[in-house]
Amino acid sequence: MASKARTKEPTPIAPTLGGNAGEAEQPPAGSMLRMGELAEASGVSAATIKHYLREGLLPEPVKTSRNMAYYPAEFVERIRLIKQLQEERYMPLKVIKDLLDEDPERARALIELGDRLLERVAEGESERVSPAEVRHRFEIPQDALDRLAELEVLSPDENGYSPSDVRIIGAISRFRAGGYDERIGFTVYDTLRYKRALGELVSEEVDVLMERLAGEMDADRAMELIEAGVEPLNELMAAMRTKQLVAELERRRGDADGDGDA
């Protein structure tokens, strides 16, 4: 009995380099995108996506030939997340890679908590007090206000000063009323001492909050915890400043006594 001729099965497309010369390039099964489609869907340029690939932030694509690759649709959200962490959180790519390798969901929790925290801290800051009203309420020369803005201690816009700006101006006004003025060497530049110290402190505070809260609890609970800590934190800072001041003055007195005994 004559045997039937066996039909040759088509060679499947390999997920790596390959394919016979002249063979049509076919996308692999599933929801896959070409580079141009991926760039358009994610809103990130092809050059940036290729940079992410080189840095190991994205898994390798599925290659159907030497010059053709396809990317899973899931890459779209991952690329958007990388870009968001890079632009809004100023994270280096190495830090982003470590974070995504460890727990992508925690990266999303960082963004959500950061957005909620910014919303809470900025609450009411959109209100503005006009320059004329500020000059009427506080006895501070306009050139001093202008210099404080140049130093970025104040951040007025075309509509005036924010509530936190007004509190700063009020505090400086009370300093000046008490005799802390240019006649004895006190100027607006003295505010830079506190701006530098607080800048470092706030940066560390935000790092600690994100590290310990993001991904460990939902954003609502994290915000409740943060809000509950605002008043005691302010009291803690004031008390520790007083304690540090006493310790510094005692140290200096001790140094002076030691010099007198020598």
Secondary structure, DSSP 8 states (H G I E B T S, - for coil): --------------SSS---TT------SSSEE-HHHHHHHHTS-HHHHHHHHHTTSS---EEEETTEEEEETTHHHHHHHHHHHHHHS---HHHHHHHHHH-HHHHHHHHHHHHHHHHHHTTTTT--B-HHHHHHHS---HHHHHHHHHTTSS--BTTBB-HHHHHHHHHHHHHHHTT-SGGGT--GGGHHHHHHHHHHHHHHHHHHHHHHHBTTB-HHHHHHHHHHHHHHHHHHHHHHHHHHHHHHHHHHHHHHHHHHH-
